[in-house]
């Protein structure tokens, strides 16, 4: 006789090969507020967390759902519709602090449901206890009749252990797990190793790897997934897709732990590929553009030929849907964006690896790499329209609000085969010529207007405009931060600038911003123009000082 115990959820005790009993209890705990549930494989009795999505949920799979403390506040319309489709009567109409338990089958009957309504706002419904029986099918009946191929053996092994990945385990129409993107002519990054930095977010990793393997010019044999810890499911995802996976023993805690994982992964990458001159670094919560490798293939020679460059990144910190426009355009910036980037082996082995932060230093690895001591005046190449998209909502330095504010509305290139324009003009001396040309041709905007208002730029398209803002020295960022806030772009710190100049788009016009007098491009300011100064809003009384 078998028994499963899921804390706070339910316990199940199969009574025979074809029938199982289940009991659920919905109560009021001392300080919790969530909904809980599990999906049950009809034959193998596997369990996985329940979520409000029907995409990874197969016909005949059972669901048990209950409430602890309060379940109505975050119950979205999508979840209500799904519960309604399962036959639940009380779930879609759940009230504040109601208690409720439900067991049902997708495409089948409701096995049981109990509900107790809260009598008052400050009270909970009475505890409910639901007992029911769930019929089981045999393990043989639950298996899919897939052909005996190497691909399907990987799929069968994966599906015998894991669920919750869309139609990967669908018997009738399984999602492909082999990808055949078009080859990339004259691929300059064909033999560049790709390090995917991962932890224990297997669903994120699955989404990321699918987009990576769909990119034109990808070389699966050059991909290594480095998993931070000995987690089974991320390795199952890697094996499903036929890739190489390496697990690292975690070292230290929090930021330092992630930093040590990056160091171990970069070191291992260059050990695995000792002839490599470069490495591509990706993370498990990134979507990869279809032309990601094309973008790198067309630009990677810059890292070889221009020692004033620090990296090439697929991410534009200021590239939002309303501020990025041209997928063929590249910039030089003084910050290291990360989120899909390339570095030289020589930079890592000779400079970064020997002085990488030690485990006791709880530093963010990327902030450390942006420090002047590491960057040493070098710049990174970025596209106007990003070739990566950060979809991860939760992490050590990420939450839903931060993602919604700064990441969700980033523009992401979906056009294949983009030919980058004037790539060699990104070399140090040539870029200065290009910037001076742009500033000479740019129309100076009316500085008596408010730069935060839409009318600051004319209703034109395809023009180049310039505005001059007050910036007494390099670290005088007051006006820029206020301008960034009103433009709804990255305003946490200064990013995406080149010698006190920012480039972005507004109303499909190229918009240049020059900090005066700190930027050497201040010489382009007409004498009659007074630089714009934006004062930060007054500090609220009693507000804490910024850290």
C-alpha positions as CSV (number, residue, x, y, z in Angstrom):
1,X,0.0,0.0,0.0
2,X,1.4,3.4,-1.0
3,X,0.8,6.8,0.7
4,X,1.7,10.3,-0.4
5,X,1.7,13.3,2.0
6,X,1.7,16.8,0.6
7,X,2.0,19.3,3.6
8,X,-1.1,21.4,3.9
9,X,-2.5,20.0,0.7
10,X,-3.9,16.4,0.8
11,X,-3.1,12.8,1.4
12,X,-3.9,10.0,-0.9
13,X,-3.9,6.3,-0.2
14,X,-4.6,4.0,-3.2
15,X,-7.0,1.2,-2.1
16,X,-6.4,-0.9,-5.1
17,X,-4.9,-0.8,-8.6
18,X,-8.0,0.9,-9.9
19,X,-9.2,3.1,-7.1
20,X,-7.6,5.7,-4.7
21,X,-9.1,7.5,-1.8
22,X,-8.3,11.2,-1.2
23,X,-9.1,13.6,1.6
24,X,-8.6,17.4,1.6
25,X,-9.0,19.8,4.5
26,X,-9.4,23.5,4.0
27,X,-8.8,25.5,7.1
28,X,-7.6,28.8,8.4
29,X,-3.8,28.8,9.2
30,X,-2.2,31.4,11.4
31,X,-0.4,33.5,8.8
32,X,-0.7,32.2,5.2
33,X,-2.6,33.3,2.1
34,X,-2.5,31.0,-0.9
35,X,-4.2,28.4,-3.0
36,X,-2.7,25.0,-3.3
37,X,-3.3,22.1,-5.6
38,X,-1.8,19.1,-7.3
39,X,-2.3,17.4,-10.7
40,X,-2.3,13.6,-10.6
41,X,-1.3,11.4,-13.4
42,X,-4.2,8.9,-14.0
43,X,-2.0,5.8,-14.2
44,X,1.3,6.5,-12.6
45,X,0.1,8.4,-9.6
46,X,2.6,11.1,-10.2
47,X,1.9,14.5,-8.7
48,X,3.0,18.0,-9.7
49,X,1.9,21.5,-8.6
50,X,-1.3,22.8,-10.0
51,X,-1.3,26.1,-11.9
52,X,-4.1,28.1,-13.6
53,X,-3.2,27.0,-17.1
54,X,-4.7,24.2,-19.3
55,X,-1.7,24.0,-21.7
56,X,0.3,21.5,-19.6
57,X,-2.7,19.6,-18.3
58,X,-3.7,16.5,-20.1
59,X,-7.1,14.9,-20.5
60,X,-8.0,12.6,-17.7
61,X,-5.5,14.2,-15.4
62,X,-7.0,14.9,-12.0
63,X,-6.8,18.2,-10.0
64,X,-7.1,18.8,-6.3
65,X,-7.4,22.4,-5.2
66,X,-8.0,23.9,-1.8
67,X,-7.7,27.3,0.0
68,X,-5.7,28.2,3.1
69,X,-6.6,31.5,4.7
70,X,-7.6,33.6,1.6
71,X,-7.9,32.5,-2.0
72,X,-10.2,35.0,-3.7
73,X,-8.0,38.2,-3.8
74,X,-5.6,36.9,-6.4
75,X,-8.0,34.6,-8.2
76,X,-7.8,35.9,-11.8
77,X,-10.4,35.5,-14.5
78,X,-8.3,32.9,-16.3
79,X,-8.3,30.7,-13.2
80,X,-12.0,31.2,-12.7
81,X,-12.7,30.2,-16.3
82,X,-10.5,27.1,-15.9
83,X,-12.2,26.1,-12.6
84,X,-15.6,26.6,-14.3
85,X,-14.6,24.4,-17.2
86,X,-13.7,21.6,-14.7
87,X,-17.2,21.8,-13.3
88,X,-16.5,23.7,-10.1
89,X,-19.4,25.7,-8.8
90,X,-18.0,27.4,-5.8
91,X,-14.4,28.0,-7.0
92,X,-15.2,30.7,-9.6
93,X,-17.4,32.6,-7.1
94,X,-15.1,32.2,-4.2
95,X,-15.5,35.0,-1.6
96,X,-13.2,36.7,0.9
97,X,-11.8,34.1,3.4
98,X,-14.2,31.4,2.2
99,X,-12.9,27.8,2.8
100,X,-13.1,25.5,-0.2
101,X,-11.8,22.1,-1.5
102,X,-12.3,20.6,-4.9
103,X,-11.3,17.4,-6.8
104,X,-12.0,17.0,-10.5
105,X,-10.8,15.5,-13.7
106,X,-10.1,17.4,-16.9
107,X,-12.6,16.2,-19.5
108,X,-14.3,14.1,-16.8
109,X,-16.5,14.3,-13.7
110,X,-16.2,16.3,-10.5
111,X,-15.2,13.8,-7.8
112,X,-16.1,16.2,-4.9
113,X,-16.4,19.8,-3.8
114,X,-17.1,21.5,-0.5
115,X,-17.4,25.1,0.3
116,X,-18.0,27.2,3.4
117,X,-18.8,30.9,3.1
118,X,-17.2,33.4,5.4
119,X,-19.9,35.0,7.6
120,X,-18.0,38.4,7.9
121,X,-15.1,40.3,6.6
122,X,-13.0,39.6,9.7
123,X,-13.9,35.9,9.9
124,X,-13.2,32.7,8.0
125,X,-15.6,30.1,6.7
126,X,-15.9,26.9,8.7
127,X,-13.3,24.2,8.1
128,X,-14.3,21.8,5.3
129,X,-13.2,18.2,5.0
130,X,-13.7,16.5,1.6
131,X,-13.3,12.8,1.1
132,X,-13.6,11.2,-2.3
133,X,-12.5,8.2,-4.4
134,X,-10.6,8.6,-7.7
135,X,-10.5,5.8,-10.2
136,X,-7.1,4.9,-11.6
137,X,-6.0,3.5,-14.9
138,X,-3.2,1.0,-15.3
139,X,0.4,2.2,-16.0
140,X,0.2,0.5,-19.4
141,X,-2.9,2.3,-20.4
142,X,-1.3,5.6,-19.4
143,X,1.7,5.2,-21.6
144,X,1.7,6.8,-25.1
145,X,2.2,4.7,-28.2
146,X,5.1,6.7,-29.6
147,X,7.4,5.1,-32.1
148,X,10.7,3.6,-30.7
149,X,13.2,6.3,-31.8
150,X,16.1,7.9,-30.0
151,X,14.1,11.1,-29.8
152,X,11.0,9.4,-28.4
153,X,13.1,7.4,-25.9
154,X,14.3,10.7,-24.5
155,X,10.7,11.9,-24.5
156,X,9.5,8.7,-22.8
157,X,12.2,8.9,-20.1
158,X,11.3,12.5,-19.4
159,X,7.6,12.0,-19.3
160,X,8.0,9.0,-17.0
161,X,9.4,11.4,-14.4
162,X,8.1,14.9,-15.1
163,X,5.0,16.7,-16.2
164,X,3.9,20.3,-16.6
165,X,5.6,21.1,-20.0
166,X,2.8,21.8,-22.3
167,X,2.2,19.1,-24.8
168,X,5.7,17.5,-24.6
169,X,4.0,14.4,-23.1
170,X,0.9,14.5,-25.3
171,X,0.1,11.1,-26.8
172,X,-1.6,12.4,-29.9
173,X,0.3,15.5,-30.9
174,X,3.5,15.9,-28.8
175,X,5.5,19.1,-29.1
176,X,8.7,18.7,-31.2
177,X,11.9,18.4,-29.2
178,X,14.2,18.6,-32.2
179,X,14.8,21.8,-34.0
180,X,16.0,22.5,-37.5
181,X,16.6,26.3,-37.9
182,X,18.1,27.5,-41.1
183,X,21.9,27.4,-41.2
184,X,23.7,30.8,-41.1
185,X,25.9,31.5,-44.1
186,X,29.5,32.3,-43.2
187,X,28.7,31.8,-39.5
188,X,31.5,33.5,-37.5
189,X,30.2,32.1,-34.2
190,X,29.6,28.5,-35.3
191,X,32.4,27.2,-33.0
192,X,32.0,29.7,-30.1
193,X,30.9,27.9,-26.9
194,X,27.6,28.9,-25.3
195,X,27.3,28.8,-21.5
196,X,23.7,28.7,-20.1
197,X,23.7,29.7,-16.5
198,X,20.9,28.0,-14.7
199,X,19.5,27.1,-11.2
200,X,16.4,25.3,-10.1
201,X,13.9,26.9,-12.5
202,X,13.3,24.0,-14.9
203,X,10.3,25.6,-16.7
204,X,12.2,28.8,-17.3
205,X,15.1,26.7,-18.6
206,X,12.9,24.7,-20.9
207,X,11.4,27.9,-22.4
208,X,14.8,29.5,-22.8
209,X,16.4,26.4,-24.5
210,X,13.6,26.1,-27.0
211,X,14.1,29.6,-28.1
212,X,17.9,29.1,-28.2
213,X,17.6,26.0,-30.3
214,X,15.3,27.7,-32.7
215,X,17.7,30.5,-33.5
216,X,19.3,30.5,-36.9
217,X,22.9,29.4,-36.8
218,X,22.8,27.6,-33.4
219,X,25.3,24.8,-32.8
220,X,23.8,22.5,-30.2
221,X,27.1,20.7,-29.6
222,X,28.6,24.0,-28.4
223,X,25.9,24.5,-25.7
224,X,26.6,23.6,-22.1
225,X,24.0,24.2,-19.4
226,X,25.6,24.8,-16.0
227,X,23.1,24.0,-13.2
228,X,23.7,25.6,-9.8
229,X,23.1,22.6,-7.4
230,X,22.2,19.0,-7.8
231,X,18.6,19.4,-9.0
232,X,17.1,16.6,-11.0
233,X,14.4,18.3,-13.0
234,X,16.7,20.9,-14.8
235,X,19.0,18.0,-15.8
236,X,15.9,16.2,-17.1
237,X,15.1,19.2,-19.3
238,X,18.6,19.3,-20.6
239,X,18.6,15.6,-21.4
240,X,15.1,15.9,-23.1
241,X,16.6,18.4,-25.5
242,X,19.7,16.4,-26.1
243,X,22.2,18.9,-24.7
244,X,25.2,18.8,-22.3
245,X,24.5,19.6,-18.7
246,X,27.0,20.1,-15.8
247,X,26.0,20.5,-12.1
248,X,28.1,22.6,-9.7
249,X,28.2,22.3,-6.0
250,X,26.9,25.6,-4.6
251,X,29.4,27.8,-2.8
252,X,28.5,30.6,-0.4
253,X,25.1,32.2,-0.1
254,X,22.8,34.8,-1.9
255,X,24.7,37.1,-4.3
256,X,28.0,35.5,-3.6
257,X,26.6,32.1,-4.4
258,X,25.5,33.3,-7.8
259,X,28.8,35.0,-8.4
260,X,30.7,31.8,-7.7
261,X,28.4,29.9,-10.0
262,X,29.2,32.3,-12.8
263,X,32.9,32.0,-12.2
264,X,32.8,28.2,-12.1
265,X,30.7,28.1,-15.3
266,X,33.1,30.5,-17.2
267,X,36.1,28.6,-16.1
268,X,34.6,25.3,-17.1
269,X,33.5,26.6,-20.5
270,X,37.1,27.6,-21.4
271,X,38.4,24.3,-20.0
272,X,35.9,22.4,-22.2
273,X,36.8,24.4,-25.3
274,X,40.5,25.3,-24.8
275,X,40.8,26.6,-28.4
276,X,37.9,29.1,-28.0
277,X,38.7,32.8,-28.2
278,X,35.2,33.9,-27.0
279,X,32.3,32.6,-25.0
280,X,28.6,33.5,-25.2
281,X,26.9,33.8,-21.8
282,X,23.2,33.3,-21.4
283,X,20.8,32.8,-18.5
284,X,17.9,30.5,-17.9
285,X,15.2,33.2,-18.0
286,X,16.0,34.8,-21.4
287,X,14.1,34.4,-24.7
288,X,16.6,34.4,-27.5
289,X,15.9,36.2,-30.8
290,X,15.7,34.3,-34.0
291,X,18.7,36.3,-35.3
292,X,20.8,36.2,-32.1
293,X,23.7,34.3,-33.7
294,X,23.4,36.3,-36.9
295,X,23.8,39.5,-34.8
296,X,26.9,38.1,-33.1
297,X,28.3,36.7,-36.3
298,X,28.2,40.1,-37.9
299,X,29.7,41.9,-35.0
300,X,32.1,39.6,-33.2
301,X,35.1,40.7,-35.3
302,X,34.9,44.0,-33.5
303,X,36.0,42.3,-30.3
304,X,39.1,41.0,-32.1
305,X,40.0,44.2,-33.8
306,X,39.2,46.9,-31.3
307,X,40.8,46.6,-27.8
308,X,38.7,49.5,-26.6
309,X,35.8,47.1,-26.4
310,X,34.7,45.2,-23.3
311,X,31.9,43.0,-24.6
312,X,29.1,42.6,-27.1
313,X,25.6,42.3,-25.5
314,X,22.3,41.4,-27.0
315,X,20.5,43.7,-24.5
316,X,19.8,47.4,-24.7
317,X,19.0,48.8,-21.2
318,X,17.0,51.7,-22.7
319,X,15.5,49.7,-25.6
320,X,11.8,49.8,-24.8
321,X,8.8,49.4,-27.1
322,X,8.6,53.2,-27.3
323,X,12.3,54.0,-27.4
324,X,13.8,51.4,-29.8
325,X,13.1,51.3,-33.5
326,X,15.9,50.1,-35.8
327,X,17.0,46.4,-35.5
328,X,20.0,47.1,-37.9
329,X,21.4,49.9,-35.7
330,X,24.2,49.4,-33.1
331,X,25.6,51.6,-30.3
332,X,28.7,51.8,-28.1
333,X,27.9,52.2,-24.4
334,X,30.0,52.6,-21.3
335,X,28.0,50.1,-19.2
336,X,28.0,46.2,-19.4
337,X,24.4,45.2,-20.0
338,X,24.7,41.4,-19.7
339,X,21.6,39.4,-20.5
340,X,23.1,37.6,-23.4
341,X,26.7,38.7,-24.0
342,X,30.0,37.7,-25.4
343,X,33.4,38.1,-23.7
344,X,37.0,37.4,-24.8
345,X,38.8,34.4,-23.3
346,X,41.8,36.7,-22.8
347,X,39.7,39.2,-20.8
348,X,38.4,36.4,-18.5
349,X,41.6,34.4,-18.0
350,X,44.0,37.4,-17.7
351,X,41.9,40.0,-15.9
352,X,38.6,38.8,-14.4
353,X,39.3,35.2,-13.2
354,X,42.4,36.1,-11.1
355,X,40.5,38.7,-9.1
356,X,36.9,37.5,-9.2
357,X,35.1,38.3,-5.9
358,X,35.8,35.5,-3.3
359,X,32.9,33.6,-1.7
360,X,32.8,35.7,1.4
361,X,32.0,38.9,-0.7
362,X,28.3,39.1,-1.3
363,X,28.7,41.1,-4.5
364,X,26.6,40.9,-7.6
365,X,28.9,39.6,-10.3
366,X,27.5,42.0,-13.0
367,X,27.8,45.1,-10.8
368,X,31.4,44.1,-10.1
369,X,32.1,43.8,-13.8
370,X,30.7,47.3,-14.3
371,X,33.1,48.8,-11.8
372,X,35.8,51.2,-13.3
373,X,38.5,48.9,-12.0
374,X,37.3,46.1,-14.2
375,X,36.0,48.0,-17.2
376,X,39.0,50.3,-17.5
377,X,37.3,52.7,-19.9
378,X,36.3,50.0,-22.3
379,X,32.8,49.9,-23.9
380,X,30.2,47.3,-25.0
381,X,28.4,47.0,-28.4
382,X,24.6,46.8,-28.1
383,X,21.8,46.7,-30.6
384,X,19.1,49.4,-30.6
385,X,16.5,46.5,-30.6
386,X,17.4,43.8,-28.1
387,X,18.1,40.2,-29.2
388,X,17.2,38.9,-25.8
389,X,14.2,39.3,-23.6
390,X,14.2,38.8,-19.8
391,X,11.0,37.0,-18.9
392,X,11.9,35.8,-15.4
393,X,9.7,37.5,-12.8
394,X,11.2,36.1,-9.6
395,X,14.8,35.8,-8.5
396,X,17.3,37.1,-6.0
397,X,17.2,40.6,-7.4
398,X,13.8,40.5,-9.2
399,X,10.2,40.6,-8.3
400,X,6.9,41.1,-10.2
401,X,6.8,44.9,-9.7
402,X,10.4,45.4,-10.8
403,X,9.9,43.3,-13.8
404,X,6.6,45.0,-14.7
405,X,8.3,48.4,-14.4
406,X,11.7,47.8,-16.1
407,X,11.6,44.6,-18.2
408,X,8.2,43.7,-19.4
409,X,7.9,46.4,-22.1
410,X,11.4,45.9,-23.6
411,X,11.4,45.6,-27.4
412,X,12.5,42.2,-28.7
413,X,13.5,41.6,-32.3
414,X,11.4,38.9,-34.1
415,X,12.6,39.7,-37.6
416,X,15.0,37.0,-39.1
417,X,18.0,37.8,-41.2
418,X,18.5,41.4,-40.2
419,X,21.6,42.9,-41.9
420,X,23.4,45.1,-39.4
421,X,24.3,48.5,-40.8
422,X,27.8,50.1,-40.9
423,X,29.2,47.6,-38.4
424,X,32.8,48.9,-38.7
425,X,31.6,52.4,-37.8
426,X,31.4,51.0,-34.2
427,X,35.2,50.9,-33.9
428,X,36.5,53.6,-31.6
429,X,37.7,56.3,-34.0
430,X,35.0,55.6,-36.6
431,X,32.3,55.9,-33.9
432,X,33.5,59.4,-33.0
433,X,33.2,60.4,-36.6
434,X,29.7,59.0,-36.7
435,X,28.5,60.8,-33.5
436,X,29.9,64.1,-34.7
437,X,28.1,63.6,-38.0
438,X,24.8,62.8,-36.2
439,X,25.1,65.9,-34.0
440,X,25.9,68.1,-36.9
441,X,22.8,67.0,-38.8
442,X,20.5,66.9,-35.7
443,X,17.9,69.6,-35.3
444,X,18.1,71.3,-31.9
445,X,14.8,71.1,-30.0
446,X,13.0,74.0,-28.3
447,X,14.6,74.0,-24.9
448,X,11.9,76.2,-23.5
449,X,9.5,73.3,-23.7
450,X,9.1,70.5,-21.1
451,X,11.1,67.5,-22.3
452,X,8.7,65.2,-20.5
453,X,5.8,66.2,-22.7
454,X,4.9,64.5,-25.9
455,X,5.0,67.8,-27.7
456,X,8.7,68.3,-27.0
457,X,9.4,66.4,-30.2
458,X,7.5,67.4,-33.4
459,X,5.1,64.9,-35.0
460,X,7.5,63.7,-37.6
461,X,9.2,60.3,-38.4
462,X,12.8,59.6,-39.4
463,X,14.3,62.8,-38.2
464,X,17.2,63.3,-35.8
465,X,16.8,65.6,-32.9
466,X,19.1,66.7,-30.0
467,X,18.5,68.0,-26.5
468,X,21.1,69.3,-24.1
469,X,20.7,68.7,-20.4
470,X,22.6,70.0,-17.4
471,X,25.4,67.6,-16.3
472,X,28.2,69.4,-14.5
473,X,30.4,66.3,-14.2
474,X,30.3,62.6,-15.0
475,X,28.5,61.7,-11.8
476,X,26.0,64.6,-12.0
477,X,23.0,62.4,-13.0
478,X,20.2,64.5,-11.5
479,X,18.6,65.7,-14.7
480,X,19.2,62.5,-16.7
481,X,17.5,60.4,-14.0
482,X,14.5,62.7,-13.9
483,X,14.3,62.6,-17.7
484,X,14.5,58.8,-17.7
485,X,11.7,58.7,-15.2
486,X,9.3,60.7,-17.3
487,X,10.3,58.8,-20.4
488,X,9.5,55.5,-18.6
489,X,12.9,54.0,-19.2
490,X,15.6,52.6,-16.9
491,X,16.1,55.1,-14.1
492,X,17.7,53.1,-11.3
493,X,21.1,54.2,-12.3
494,X,22.9,55.5,-15.4
495,X,23.1,53.1,-18.3
496,X,23.3,53.1,-22.0
497,X,25.4,56.3,-22.4
498,X,28.6,57.0,-24.4
499,X,30.7,59.9,-23.1
500,X,27.7,61.7,-21.6
501,X,25.5,61.1,-24.7
502,X,22.4,58.9,-24.9
503,X,20.8,57.6,-28.1
504,X,17.2,56.4,-28.3
505,X,14.0,56.9,-30.4
506,X,10.9,59.0,-29.7
507,X,8.0,59.0,-32.1
508,X,10.2,57.0,-34.5
509,X,12.7,59.8,-34.5
510,X,16.4,59.4,-33.5
511,X,16.7,61.3,-30.2
512,X,20.1,62.4,-28.9
513,X,20.6,63.7,-25.3
514,X,23.9,65.4,-24.4
515,X,25.0,66.2,-20.9
516,X,26.5,69.7,-20.7
517,X,29.3,70.5,-19.9
518,X,30.5,67.0,-18.8
519,X,30.2,65.5,-22.3
520,X,32.9,66.3,-24.9
521,X,30.0,66.7,-27.3
522,X,28.9,69.8,-25.4
523,X,30.8,71.8,-28.1
524,X,27.8,71.1,-30.4
525,X,25.5,73.1,-28.2
526,X,24.5,76.5,-29.8
527,X,25.4,79.4,-27.5
528,X,21.8,80.5,-27.3
529,X,20.6,77.2,-25.9
530,X,20.4,76.8,-22.1
531,X,20.8,73.2,-21.0
532,X,17.6,71.7,-19.5
533,X,17.6,71.2,-15.7
534,X,15.0,68.9,-14.1
535,X,14.8,69.1,-10.4
536,X,13.9,65.9,-8.5
537,X,10.6,66.1,-6.6
538,X,10.8,67.2,-3.0
539,X,11.5,64.5,-0.6
540,X,8.5,63.5,1.5
541,X,8.8,64.4,5.2
542,X,10.1,61.5,7.2
543,X,11.2,59.5,4.2
544,X,14.4,57.6,4.8
545,X,17.7,58.7,3.2
546,X,18.7,56.7,0.1
547,X,21.2,54.0,0.7
